[in-house]
Structure formats: structure tokens, C-alpha cells
Amino acid sequence: MTSSRTWTLMAASLVVIGLFFVLREHWGHALGFLPYLVLLACPIMHLFHGHGGHGGHGHHRSASDEEK
């Protein structure tokens, strides 16, 4: 089990290092995509939000429920 975690951490480290060098060389091109990434952030956040902050979706108690 430890071996698979080690390989996962090594692979993630290589990806981060590779992204660093690619972005360093092509920073001007990467900034061109920034407005599109900001626009995509809204629907992506709505997809992965979990819908926990919307008041419980029908689990509201009314005054008549509390009297029973």
C-alpha cells in the first residue's frame, strides 16, 4: 500500500514540475486563456458545490409542525 502511495506522489510531483516549466516558457499564451477560465469557474463551482447551502431543499419546519 505504501508503494502505490509513493508512486502517486512521485507522479504528482513530476506533473507539477512539468507544469511549472511549461507555464514558465509559455506564460504569455497561458494568460490569454485566463478570461475563459474565469468564465468556466462559475459552472464548474455549481457542479461541484454539493448544494449544501440552499436551505435544505424542502426540509423546512413550519410553525404548525412545531406545535404537533
C-alpha positions in Angstrom: 0.0 0.0 0.0 2.8 2.4 0.8 4.4 1.7 -2.6 1.4 2.8 -4.5 1.2 6.0 -2.5 4.9 6.7 -3.2 4.3 6.2 -6.9 1.3 8.5 -6.8 3.2 11.2 -5.0 6.1 10.9 -7.5 3.8 11.2 -10.4 2.0 14.2 -9.0 5.4 15.8 -8.3 6.5 15.3 -11.9 3.3 16.7 -13.2 3.7 19.9 -11.0 7.3 20.3 -12.1 6.3 19.8 -15.8 3.5 22.4 -15.5 5.9 24.8 -13.9 8.3 24.7 -16.8 5.6 24.7 -19.5 4.0 27.8 -17.9 7.3 29.5 -17.4 8.1 29.2 -21.1 4.6 30.0 -22.4 3.3 32.4 -19.8 2.0 34.9 -22.4 -0.1 32.2 -24.1 -1.4 30.9 -20.7 -2.6 34.4 -19.7 -4.6 34.5 -22.9 -6.8 31.7 -21.6 -7.4 33.3 -18.2 -10.6 35.1 -19.1 -12.1 31.8 -20.3 -11.0 30.0 -17.2 -12.8 32.7 -15.1 -15.9 32.2 -17.1 -15.7 28.4 -16.7 -15.2 28.7 -13.0 -18.9 29.6 -12.4 -20.5 26.4 -13.9 -17.7 24.2 -12.5 -18.3 25.6 -9.0 -22.0 25.0 -9.4 -21.4 21.4 -10.4 -19.1 20.5 -7.5 -20.7 22.8 -4.8 -22.7 19.9 -3.3 -25.8 22.1 -2.9 -25.5 22.2 0.9 -26.1 25.9 1.3 -29.5 26.1 -0.3 -31.6 25.8 2.9 -32.0 22.0 2.9 -34.2 21.5 -0.1 -37.7 21.1 1.4 -36.6 20.2 5.0 -38.0 23.4 6.4 -40.1 23.3 9.5 -43.2 25.4 9.7 -44.9 26.8 12.8 -47.7 24.1 12.6 -45.1 21.3 12.5 -43.6 22.5 15.8 -46.9 22.6 17.6 -47.6 18.9 16.9 
